[in-house]
Amino acid sequence: MDLKMLLVNGILFVVLTILFSIGADIVTNVQTGQTAGSAAYNVSGYGLAGMLKMGNQMPTLAVVLISAAIIGTLITYFAFK
């Protein structure tokens, strides 16, 4: 993996984080327009809970991806030294 791919992956991660944020906001707005206790209200509530759980995992995912990039770079450096 070269530096161009790291940049592309970093931009992709930022875009995904922004999409989760905007998506959660949209689902929240949809849920407020539904009747409490209806199937549509419950489905949008479950969707919102899933998006929030995924959003909460973003910092952990970022640490894992950055660690993998650093380890991959070090292995490549020492392998070709």
C-alpha positions as CSV (number, residue, x, y, z in Angstrom):
1,M,0.0,0.0,0.0
2,D,1.5,3.3,-1.0
3,L,0.9,6.8,0.3
4,K,-1.7,7.5,-2.3
5,M,-3.9,4.7,-1.2
6,L,-3.5,5.8,2.5
7,L,-4.7,9.2,1.5
8,V,-7.7,7.7,-0.4
9,N,-8.5,5.5,2.5
10,G,-8.3,8.4,4.9
11,I,-10.6,10.5,2.8
12,L,-13.0,7.6,2.5
13,F,-13.1,7.1,6.3
14,V,-13.9,10.8,6.8
15,V,-16.6,10.7,4.2
16,L,-18.1,7.6,5.9
17,T,-18.1,9.3,9.3
18,I,-19.9,12.3,7.8
19,L,-22.4,10.1,6.1
20,F,-23.2,8.3,9.4
21,S,-23.7,11.6,11.1
22,I,-26.0,13.0,8.4
23,G,-27.8,9.6,8.1
24,A,-28.5,9.5,11.8
25,D,-29.9,13.1,11.6
26,I,-32.2,12.2,8.7
27,V,-33.4,9.0,10.5
28,T,-34.1,11.1,13.6
29,N,-36.2,13.5,11.6
30,V,-38.1,10.7,9.9
31,Q,-38.8,9.1,13.3
32,T,-40.2,12.3,14.8
33,G,-42.8,12.3,11.9
34,Q,-44.1,8.9,12.8
35,T,-46.7,7.8,15.2
36,A,-45.2,6.5,18.4
37,G,-45.6,2.7,18.7
38,S,-46.2,2.2,15.0
39,A,-44.1,-0.2,12.8
40,A,-42.5,2.7,10.9
41,Y,-41.6,4.4,14.2
42,N,-40.0,1.2,15.5
43,V,-38.1,0.4,12.3
44,S,-36.7,3.9,12.2
45,G,-35.8,3.6,15.9
46,Y,-33.9,0.4,15.2
47,G,-32.2,2.0,12.2
48,L,-31.1,4.9,14.3
49,A,-29.8,2.6,17.1
50,G,-27.8,0.7,14.6
51,M,-26.3,3.8,13.0
52,L,-25.4,5.2,16.5
53,K,-23.7,2.0,17.4
54,M,-21.7,2.0,14.2
55,G,-20.8,5.7,14.8
56,N,-19.6,4.9,18.3
57,Q,-17.2,2.3,16.8
58,M,-15.6,4.8,14.4
59,P,-12.8,5.8,16.8
60,T,-11.9,2.2,17.4
61,L,-12.0,1.5,13.7
62,A,-9.7,4.5,13.1
63,V,-7.1,3.3,15.6
64,V,-7.1,-0.2,14.0
65,L,-6.8,1.2,10.4
66,I,-4.0,3.6,11.4
67,S,-2.2,0.8,13.3
68,A,-2.4,-1.5,10.3
69,A,-1.1,1.2,8.0
70,I,1.9,1.9,10.4
71,I,2.7,-1.8,10.8
72,G,2.4,-2.3,7.1
73,T,4.7,0.6,6.4
74,L,7.3,-0.6,8.9
75,I,7.2,-4.2,7.5
76,T,7.7,-2.9,4.0
77,Y,10.5,-0.6,5.1
78,F,12.4,-3.4,6.9
79,A,11.7,-6.0,4.2
80,F,13.4,-3.9,1.5
81,K,16.2,-2.5,3.6
